[in-house]
Amino acid sequence: MNEAYLEIVELDNGDIVLRPVNTNEDEHSEPLAVLTISDDTKAFLQSRYFDLAKCMFHAGIDFVYSEDFSDMSEEDIMDDFEAVTNISKTLH
């Protein structure tokens, strides 16, 4: 990815996105990542839910620029992605 400034923004629909900063205020860049935090979680965390989103995005960015990620082959990355997307949606 090219070096760029990123911003974390809460959209009108409540989603929180990580996207490149666009210098043209009339246009917005396509999000790199979208995070949806449930209303229950927002109520529990109150104003701190946005801090949670920032921490989650920062953790992702740190991972992408870490040695662990740079040492992975594209096949390993896709295997990890498939494993994560196949996880059951029910947590006990």
C-alpha positions as CSV (number, residue, x, y, z in Angstrom):
1,M,0.0,0.0,0.0
2,N,1.3,3.5,-0.8
3,E,2.2,5.7,2.1
4,A,-0.8,7.8,2.9
5,Y,-2.5,9.4,5.9
6,L,-5.4,7.4,7.2
7,E,-8.5,8.5,9.2
8,I,-10.9,6.7,11.4
9,V,-14.4,8.1,10.9
10,E,-17.9,7.2,12.2
11,L,-20.4,7.3,9.3
12,D,-24.0,8.4,9.5
13,N,-25.1,4.8,9.6
14,G,-23.0,4.1,12.7
15,D,-20.3,2.1,11.0
16,I,-16.7,3.1,11.8
17,V,-14.3,3.0,8.9
18,L,-10.6,3.2,8.3
19,R,-9.9,5.1,5.0
20,P,-7.3,7.2,3.3
21,V,-7.6,10.9,4.0
22,N,-9.0,12.6,0.9
23,T,-8.0,16.3,0.4
24,N,-11.2,17.0,-1.5
25,E,-13.8,17.3,1.2
26,D,-16.6,16.7,-1.3
27,E,-15.3,13.2,-2.0
28,H,-14.5,10.3,0.4
29,S,-12.2,7.5,-0.2
30,E,-13.3,3.9,-0.3
31,P,-12.9,2.4,3.2
32,L,-10.0,0.0,3.8
33,A,-11.9,-1.6,6.7
34,V,-15.4,-1.3,8.2
35,L,-16.3,-1.9,11.8
36,T,-19.8,-2.2,13.1
37,I,-20.3,-2.0,16.8
38,S,-23.6,-3.1,18.2
39,D,-26.0,-0.7,19.9
40,D,-25.7,-2.8,23.1
41,T,-21.9,-2.5,23.1
42,K,-22.1,1.2,22.4
43,A,-24.5,1.6,25.3
44,F,-22.2,-0.4,27.6
45,L,-19.0,1.4,26.5
46,Q,-20.7,4.8,26.2
47,S,-18.3,7.3,24.6
48,R,-15.4,4.8,24.8
49,Y,-16.7,2.6,21.9
50,F,-14.8,4.9,19.5
51,D,-11.6,4.2,21.5
52,L,-12.3,0.5,21.0
53,A,-12.5,1.0,17.3
54,K,-9.3,3.0,17.2
55,C,-7.5,0.2,19.1
56,M,-8.8,-2.5,16.8
57,F,-7.7,-0.6,13.6
58,H,-4.3,0.2,15.1
59,A,-3.8,-3.5,16.0
60,G,-4.6,-4.4,12.4
61,I,-2.2,-1.8,11.0
62,D,0.5,-2.9,13.4
63,F,0.1,-6.5,12.3
64,V,0.3,-5.6,8.6
65,Y,3.6,-3.8,9.1
66,S,5.0,-6.4,11.5
67,E,7.6,-9.0,10.6
68,D,5.0,-11.8,11.2
69,F,3.0,-10.5,8.3
70,S,5.9,-9.7,6.0
71,D,7.3,-13.2,6.4
72,M,3.9,-14.8,5.3
73,S,3.3,-15.9,1.8
74,E,0.2,-15.0,0.0
75,E,-1.0,-18.6,0.4
76,D,-0.5,-18.4,4.2
77,I,-2.4,-15.2,4.3
78,M,-5.3,-16.7,2.4
79,D,-5.3,-19.8,4.6
80,D,-5.5,-17.6,7.7
81,F,-8.3,-15.6,6.1
82,E,-10.3,-18.7,5.3
83,A,-9.8,-20.1,8.8
84,V,-11.0,-16.9,10.4
85,T,-14.0,-16.5,8.0
86,N,-15.1,-20.1,8.7
87,I,-15.2,-19.6,12.5
88,S,-18.7,-20.2,14.0
89,K,-20.5,-17.0,14.7
90,T,-21.7,-18.3,18.0
91,L,-19.5,-17.7,21.0
92,H,-20.0,-19.5,24.3
